[in-house]
Amino acid sequence: MTQIQLAGIDCAACATKIETNVKKLPQVQDCAVNFATQKLSYELTGDQAATAFELALQQLLTTIEPDVTIQKSLPAAGQTPPKKFKFNLDLIRIIISGLLLLGSYVLPLSQPLLISLLLVAFVLIGYDIIWTAIRNILHGQWFDENFLMTVATIGAFGIGEYAEAVGVMLFYQVGEYFQSLAINRSRDSIASLVAIKPTFANLQTSQGLQQVAPEAVPVGATILIKPGEKVPLDGTVIAGSSFVDTAAVTGESVPRSFNVGDTLLSGSINQSGLLTLQVTKPYANSTVAKILDLVENASSQKAPTENFITRFAKIYTPIVVGFAVLLAVVPPLFLGQPFSDWLYRALIFLVISCPCALVISIPLGFFAGIGTASKNGILVKGSNYLEALNDVRTVVFDKTGTLTQGSFTVTAIHAVDHQPEHLLALAALAEQHSTHPIAQSIIAANQAPLNQTLSAVTEVAGHGVSATLDGQSLKVGKASWLKEQGLTPLTPTEVGTAVHIAYGTDYLGYLVISDQLKKDAATAIAQLKKVGIRQTMMLTGDNDAIAKQVSQSLGIDHYQSELLPQDKVATLASLTDNRAQNGKVAFVGDGINDTPVLARADVGVAMGGLGSDAAIEAADIVLMSDEPTKLATAIDIARFTRKIVWQNIAFALIVKAIFLLLGAFGIATMWEAVFADVGVTLIAILNALRIMRKSN
């Protein structure tokens, strides 16, 4: 999608209104407005011109949200359009209006002067709200907070409650000011997480070292990273050693030592030594580019609670306006009550009924939850996935690269009538083009030169590699696969992954490859059970002996072994079909063959450091440090976020219900109404910001 940078989106409701109206434009096929980054992503139908769309968008914004403007250029990653002047102007208006209101109480003024003073204060502090309400009414948009505040305060002026009218508008603006500060604080927090985009790379060329844009560096090129510089691209260290701060990428607070042969991720910061890096991915596919995309677009996927609040506000506001009208009209007409008293009560009712606390604090809460997860090296692709974590009761793991390190070594070679070195060389020859960790371990163990040429090389998913060598078939893979070819593989006596080799019609023997458990794997399973996960399961294509050993050593409840990718999908489908027993199901994996399972799970979780690009694309949540314990952290953050969100919902509704009753019975005044609106909103916002302070 193409992106346009907007400015002036001060609340999630504003973003939703813009998105809804832009989708109605005839040339728009799809669009999304990101409240966090104030970016509008759009896709046009057919060959529509972008310039024509921008003109239509500008006209639309002028109609529905004149304070929102189109920026001429996208800001750098992690930056938001400056609003300092607007903040200062609003603060000046608040201070002057507050002094004028105070003067009306302490200065000995005549009634005409008193009214004039308060009228000046009212116009100064409320002109923008009144104008917005009038403009919205002219465009058929009646029931919003601007309309409620305008009717309530002008009505208060009409019945002689001058000071209260100014006070309501003043404190409403105070609430709006602090709301803007809170939103921008949370935006700045997100910005600090994504402000990791490198601006240059030191490229080694035949003419010497040149400083170029990261996007211009090709795969295979050599770059230098000096102390204090950001790592611009993913690559392998080919010279030098240094401590590198990876906090922005993986969430690890302690710098790690990197040496020759280590994989270094873009977005990290080199701290001490000079590093020479061979680039392994173009910038568009680099870790830093993926992080920027994931974090900046996370808030476009709304949680069910957010969608509910948006729908609730649309229904709630017209209903309370109707009640206010009835409150002002029915008692005077049918009960002979004084009209001014009941009009005053109706105006109080309107002020109290503003749904600001809900429509502001709920999206802000999820926004803060996504930001907190990002600070912990957990990228959540949308608040809907963050909320879904709350209902996960079953967690299913892949084994290799997820619970184990994925760094294999050949630990045994059993050859039949051949030298072990010859068997290893044949296996390495077949696996030389594979990127699978097991294949890489075989290639690394082989010392013999690979001078022979293979033809018809085919990787059979879940089975092994088939090729032709000197006119004979060479097969390297699972025992079950060779049995299908009419061969009789040996049964390994060691615990590990057995890779069997056959040439022509002869079975030549097998290799044993072993993997090590991740240091925090057992802790991860224990933590998941502690946070309420009812069952854990491991699905693996490895043999039963290894699967059983890993499962027992980690305390996993169930396991299934020797599975093909389609078998994993079928097993997961059976779990998700039984919601009553299993709840929502999360799957944690890292490989290409895990992609279908990640997509099928209720919540797909990918390992981001060593994980494949396909797995990261298919997942809903990415653990950047490859630590399985981060899943329990993510669940903890999700639950704390939901707790705060529902605290705000309950608090706002209960307080408003109480004060609506008090206002209807004439007990509450405009000042109590201000607390029920502005006070509740501020408390809800501050409560939502507690999420950003959560640490694990």
Secondary structure, 3 states (H helix, E strand, C coil): CEEEEEECCCCHHHHHHHHHHHCCCCCEEEEEEECCCCEEEEEECCCCCHHHHHHHHHHHHHHHCCCCEECCCCCCCCCCCCCHHHHHHHHHHHHHHHHHHHHHHHCCCCHHHHHHHHHHHHHHHHHHHHHHHHHHHHCCCCCCHHHHHHHHHHHHHHCCCHHHHHHHHHHHHHHHHHHHHHHHHHHHHHHHHHCCCCCCEEEEECCEEEEECHHHCCCCCEEEECCCCECCCCEEEEECCEEEECHHHHCCCCCEEECCCCEECCCCEECCCCEEEEECCCHHHCHHHHHHHHHHCHHHCCCHHHHHHHHHHHHHHHHHHHHHHHHHHHHHHHHCCCHHHHHHHHHHHHHHHCCHHHHHHHHHHHHHHHHHHHHCCEEECCHHHHHHHHHEEEEEEECCCCCECCCCEEEEEEECCCCHHHHHHHHHHHHCCCCCHHHHHHHHHCCCCCCCCCEEEEEECCCEEEEEECCEEEEEECHHHHHHCCCCCCCCCCCCEEEEEEECCEEEEEEEEECCECCCHHHHHHHHHHCCCCEEEEECCCCHHHHHHHHHHHCCCEEECCCCHHHHHHHHHHHHCCHHHHEEEEEEECCHHHHHHHHHCCEEEEECCCCCHHHHHHCCEEECCCCCHHHHHHHHHHHHHHHHHHHHHHHHHHHHHHHHHHHHCCCCCHHHHHHHHHHHHHHHHHHHHHHHHCCC
